[in-house]
Amino acid sequence: MDSPLLRRLFARALRASLASPLVLAGCGGADLTGYSAPACENGLLAVSGLSPASPVDFVQLRTLFSSPGMGQVTETVGASSGTACATASSKDTCESALRALTSQHGFRLSCTDICTEYYLATTRGDEVSAHTSLEALKGLLGTIDTAQEAVLLAFASGYDLTCGRLERGAVKANTHGGFNVIATRGFACGANTAVTQFVLEVSASGEVKEVRSAVIERGSPGCAVGRRPAGLRASEGVSCADALGRHFAEVAHLEAASIHAFLRLREELALLGADVALQDAALLSALEEVMHTDVSTRLAHRFGATPRRPEVETLPLRSLFEVALDNAVEGCVRETFGALVAHHQALNARDAEVRRVMARIAEDETRHADLSWAIDRWAREQLSATGCEALRDAQRAAVATLREEVAVPLEAALVTEAGMPAPEVAASLVDSLSGELWA
């Protein structure tokens, strides 16, 4: 995919842009003395260590995936504890009911391009139950008298807990008969994003109260480069004193994540019957992202940082509308703008190696953006008028978010040495594409 339209638009936007620098910010966190990590299973919260008000034979955490505007819900099974149907009068009947158990909704609803919810499935004697709301969960647990119950309640209340990182997931008993839980909200992917750490007090009666909060990681503008895959887990950040090291480590992390995105996209395009040229272009894009990861990693190492490997959750393949919706945001907005930013860096970075690297990346990312718009045209031909309007709404929302992200000041080295556009310049670039592509 390599049409001249984007190149003309990018050249016009870059000619119209000016240049100026500035600054970023902050960190802090709670004293972790006395805290312990929650129980986890395969990197996710476990459901062992619970003591329900009425004992159960078996408990299982299940996840529901759906797309806004679509009726289909996909269900996966997570952590389990106990023996299913252990005291049932007919184990076969009970196990059959457990397999058939499902729900269209749960607790802790969270939506980006895909919505996730959770619920607990339990067996007690012949009874098979789904606990699909926060109140139902509280009713099942009764008095919160174990650390894992406090952790699960905090999670169900909308807070994130990361296994293996005490500053992002921890628990200890307090002097009030309850528990203190360390949890987070938010993600660090984009200039106007941040991870906020919370100290929560979970009472024996199940009340979750915020005691303290602090921003522990701010988003990197490097998130504008590359296509983020569905299921990408938030990065835990990179410890590096050099702003350029942190920046290129984040870029390398996202370029590596883009490999997953394009391989998944190619598989979905094949499943949906897309033209072979689109499938091949997606595969080529994945291969180019391997090179981008390599050169970005070398830059990160040069400035003293080591990128983190991306963690991408395996999710079911998506419908045409879901693929088109993701492409409208990640491809037609974020990846397209990322390609333009890469061209700006290739022209303006004071560091010669950065200029060379970004010149190559800019060419590849422009083709990736072209692919996004080709997929958009192909998908719209098959979608209803309502579906196409939903794509337009998603694009408008993504552009609005992009405007907020680029308004945040940058550290001076990112502007001078890496050639990142300062907020005023970035706003001008967004305006240029808005008038031509995103109107």
N, C-alpha and C positions, 0 to 999 in steps of 0.2 A: 504494500500500500504506500504510494508516494505521489500524492496529487500536489499541484503547484499552489493551490488555494491557501493552505496554511502558511506556506513559506512567504507568500505575498503579504498576508495579514501580519505575520510575525515581523517582517521587515518594516512594515508601516508602523507597528506598535513600538519597535525598538528605536526608530528614527524620532518618534514623538516623545520618547522618554528622556527624563533628566537624571540627575544623581545627587543623593545626599545620604549621610550615615545616621547612627546613634546607638542605643543601649538596650539591655535585657534585665533579668532580675532573679531572685531569691531562693532560699531553702530554709530548712529547720525541721524539727520533729520531736516526738515524745521521748521521754526517758523510758527505756525498755527493761529496766531492772525488774526482775521477778516474773517477766512474761515468758510464756512458752508457746511453741508453735501449735496450731490446731492439728487434729488428726486429719490426714489426707489420704486419698486413694487415687493412684494414677494421676497425680498432680491436681486433683480436685478435692473439695471438702468431703470427708467421709461421714457416714451416718452411724458409725459405731460410737459407743459412749453415750448413747441417749437412754434416759430412763422415763418412758412415757407414763402418764398418770395411770393408765390401765395397760399393763404389760402386753406387748405384741410378740408374735413369733418371728416376724420378718418386717424389715423396713427397707425401702428402695427409693433413691432420689432419681426422678425422671426429668428430662428436659424437653420442652416443646419449642419447635422452630416454625415460624410462619412469616409471610411477607405482608406488609401493609396493603390492604385492598384485595388480598387473595384469601379465599376460604380454606385452602389446604393447610393442614397442620402436620408436621413431621415430628415423630416422637423417638427419643433415644433414651437408653437406660444408662444411668451412672452408677454411683456407689451403692452397695447393698450391705446389709448386716442381718445375721440370724439365719434361720432355716425356713424357707417358704412353706406354709401350710403344715407346719410341724405337728400341730394339735388338731388338725381338721378331721372330721369324721370320715370324709372321703377326700383323700389327698388328690386324686385325679381331678375331681370336680373343682376343688379349690384352685389347683394349679391352672386349670383351664380358664377359670374366672380371672385369675391374676394375669394370664397372657392376654385376655380380651379386654382387661381394664384399660381405659384411656380417658383423656380429658381434652377439652377444647380451650381451656384456660388454666392459669396457675398463679402462683405468687411471684413477685419480683419481675414484673413486666419491664423489658428494656428493648427499645427499637432503634436501629440505625437503618440499614437497608434490609436487615432481617430482624424479626422480633424473637426474643427468647423469653420463656417463662419456665417455671419449675413446679413440680408437685411431688408429694410423698405417697408412695403406694405401700400399704401395710396388709398383713394377714394376722388375724387373731381367731383361732378356732376355725369355724366355717366362714367367718366374716372377712371379705376382701374390700378394702376401702381406698379411696383417693382423697387426699387432703390437699385441696387446691387453692386455699386462701391463707393469708397470714393469720386470720382468726382461727381457722381450722387447725393450722399448725400449732398455735398456742394451746388450743384445746387438747390436742394430742399429747403435747409435752407436759402440760400442767405446770407445776412449780419448776422453775429453771434452777436445777440443783447440780448440773454438771457443766464443765467448761465447754464441751462440744455442743450442748444445747444452746448456750449463750452465743457461740460462734454461728450456729445455724440460724438462730433468730436474727442476728445482725445481718447475715447474708440475705435472708428472706425479706428484711426491711430495706433492701436496696443498696447495701454496702458491699464492696469487693474485699475479698481476703485472698492474698497470694500465698500459696504454699511455699515454705522454705525461705521466706524473707520476713523476719520479725517486724521490720518497720512497716510492712504492708499486710500483715496478718498474724495476730498474736492474741493471747488471752491469759488472764490471771484472776484469781479470786480477790475480791476487795473486802473492806472491813464492814460493809453494809449488808452482808449476806447475799450479795450477788457477784457479778463478774465485771471486770473491765476488759474491753475488746479493742484491739488496734485494727483499724480497717481503713479503706480508702474509697474515694470516688473520683471519677474523671479518668482521663488518659492524656499522655504526652505525645501527641502526633499532630503537629500544626502549630503555628506561631501563637495562636490565641487559646491554647489548651493547657491544662495543668492537672497533675495528680495531687489531690488534697488528702492528707492523712487525718483521720479522726480518732480521738480517744472516746469510746462509747462506754456508758454505764448501763449494763443489762441487769435489771432488778429480778428478784425471785419471782415476781408476779408477771414478768415478761415485758416490762416497759423498757424501751431502748431510748437512751437520752445521750445527746452529744455533750461531752464535757469540754473538750478542746479540739481545735483543728489547726492545721498548718499546711501550706503548700510545700511539698517535698520534691517536686519535679515540674519544670515548665516545658512546654512543647517546643520542638525545633521546627524552624521554617523549612528544613529539608524534607518534611513530609509532603510538600507540594510536588516533589519529583517522584514519579512512579505510580503504578496502579496497586492499591492496597487490596489484598485478597479478602474475601469473606472469611470470617473465622480467625483473623489475625489477632493474636493476644497482645495486650499492651506491653511494650518493652519496659524493662525495669531501669532503663537509663544507663548512662556510661559515666563512670567517675574519671574526670579528666579536667585539669586546670585550664587547658587551652580551649578556647571557644571553637577554633577550627577543628581540633580533634573531636570534640563532642559533635560538631556539625557533620563531619564526614563519616563518623561512626553511625550516626542516625541515617544518613543517606545510604550507606552500605547496608544497614539493616533493612531499609525499605526496598532497596533494589533487590536484595535477596528474597524478600517477601513477594516482590512482583513476579519472580520466577514461578512461584506457586500459583499466582493469579492467572498468568497466561497459560500455564499447562492445564489448569482447571477450565479456563475459557475455551481452549481448543477442544477439550473433551465434550464440553456442553454444546459447542457449535456443531460438532459431529453428530451428537445425539439429536439435535434439533433440525438436522438436515440443511445446514448452511452450506454455501458454496465452498468447494475445496480450497479456493484461493484465500478465503477468510480463515479457514482452519490452518492452512500452511503459514499464513502471516502471523497467526497467534503463536505457533510453534517457533518461528524465527524470532519473534519478540522475546520469548522465554530464553532462547539461546543468547540473545544480545544482552538480556538482563544478567546473565552469568558473567559476561565481560564487565558490565557496569559494576557489579558487586566486587569483582576483583580489583578494578582500578580505584574504586571508592575506598575499599579496605586498605589499599596501599597508602592512600592519602591520609586516612585515619591513623594508621601506624606512624606515618611520618610526623604527625602532630601529637603523638603520644597517647592515642586511644585505641582500644580494641572493640570492634563492633560486636554486639550480641546477636546470636543466631535467632532468626524469627521463629516463633512458635505459632503454627497455623492449625487450628482445629479442623478435623476432617468432617465436612458437612455433606449432606446429600446433594446430588446434582440438581440444578434449578430449572424451573419452567422458563419459557420464552420471555414472559413478562419480567420475571426476577432477573434474568440475565440482562435484559434491556434496561431495567431500572438501575442495576449496578453499573452498567456501562455508561449510562447517562450521567452519573455522578462521578465515578472514578475515572472514566475515560474521557468523555466529552468536556468535563469541567476540570477536574484536578490534574489529569495526565496532560491535557492540552496546555493548561497554564504552566505545569511543570516543564514542558518542552520549551515554552517561551522563556521561562526563567533560566533554563540551561543555556539558551542562546545569549541571554543577557550576561551570564557569567563568563561565557567564552569570549565576549567582547570586552568586559570590564574588569575581570580579575587581575590584580596586580601581580599575583604569583604566576609565573610562567607555566609551571606544571599543572596548576589548576586550570589555566586557560586551555592547554592542550587536551586535558581529560574532558573538560566540559564541551569542547568543540565536537569531540566524537560522540559523547552522550547526547548532545543537542540534536545531532543528525538522526540518531536512532530513535530518540523520544518523539521527534517530529513524525516519523513513520508510524510509531505506536499510536500517536494521536490521530493520524489519518485512518488507521485501522479502527479506532473507536468510532469515528464518524461514519465509516463504511458499515460497521455493525449496526449503528443507530439507524441508518437508512434502510438496511435489510430488515431489521426488526419492526420498524414502523409500518412497513408494507403489510405485515401480517397481524398487527394489533388493531383492536377496535379504536374508535375515536376516543372513548373513555380512557383506554390504555395509553394512547399517545398523549392525552392531556395530563395524565399522571406523570409521564416522563418529563413533560415541560415543567410541571410543578416541582418535581425533584431537582431539575436543573436550576430553576430559579432559587430554590432553597440552598443548593450547593454553592451558587455564586454569592449569595448573601453571606454564607459562612466564610467563604474565601475572602470577601472584603474585610470581615472582622479579623481574620487571621493575619492578613498582610498589613494591618494598621498598627501592629505591635512593633515598637522599636527594636532594632537589632544591635548586637555588640559590634563595635566599629570594625573589628578585623573581618567579620563576615562580609561587610560591604566593600572594604578596601582590598583585602587579600583574596577572598573567595568570589567577589563580584556579585554578591546577592543584592537585589534591588532594595534600596531603603524604602520605608513606608510610602513616601510620596510617589516614588517611581513605581513601586508595585501597584499602587492604586491607579496610576495612569495606565499601566499594562492591563489591569483588569478592565478598566473603562474601554480600552481599545478593543478587547475581545468581546466585551458585552455588546458593543454597538454592531459588531459584525457577525458573531457566532451565536451569542446567547440571548439575542433580542426576543 
